[in-house]
Amino acid sequence: MKKLLIFVLALTIGLTSAHSYFGVGLRAGALFGFHSLEDDSNFVDIGKPSVESKNNFNLAVFGAYYFTDRFSLQGELNFMIKQAIEASFSTSGGTKLTQTGTYSVLDIPVLLKYAFIYQPITIGLLAGPYLSIPIGEFEYVYEYDWGGSLNDTDEDSYETDGTAFGLTVGLFGGVPMGPGNIVVDIRFLFDLTPQKAKFIDWDGKTTSEDIIKRRGVALTLGYELLF
């Protein structure tokens, strides 16, 4: 057993020293979301809403350590900008209310990547956990349609609270270009814990309430410089 461990360690060190290298890069793209409301009452005032997610822009900075041409570990800072969810419903009296919540987060994933093809192009799988840290506030816009020309719009905001945790899985690809690669990936984001916001009750008490669990497909394109 001891000899086997020494052999595995020696093999790992040999592979790492012979083939290891680094990569840093930038990516940008879109998140095609399909959020879910954790509690309708925290997002809308009355009724059962029709919920629709809005797409958003995201920008990522990443760094990767390649143990071999096939295996790598990648850390990222993903700025998910202006994610939004819209809920619409009508009262029994015919009044229509559309309520839109918008928020931004910084996702910090740590990904294990495996390239099942690495020459002449790279194609592989990625997977790993992420933290999702809110940036700024939940911003709300209320649009009332009272019928005819009797319309009204209000705005409000709530302080975000806490950090969400999730998992991501997907596919990545690379095409050699200059000192690095043009990179593209498509990944599925799955929040395991909800985004939270602070609400003020009728009696003035502040409570932290679950709002949204994000689900989405992110598609990005960028460039990775290899060292």
Secondary structure, 3 states (H helix, E strand, C coil): CHHHHHHHHHHHHHHHHHHCEEEEEEEEEEEEECCEECCHHHHCCCCCCEEEEECEEEEEEEEEEECCCCEEEEEEEEEEEEEEEEEEEECCCCCEEEEEEEEEEEEEEEEEEEEEECCCCEEEEEEEEEEEEEEEEEEEEEEEECCCCCEEEEEEEEEEECCEEEEEEEEEEEEEECCEEEEEEEEEEEECCCEEEEEECCCCCEEEEEEEECEEEEEEEEEEEEC
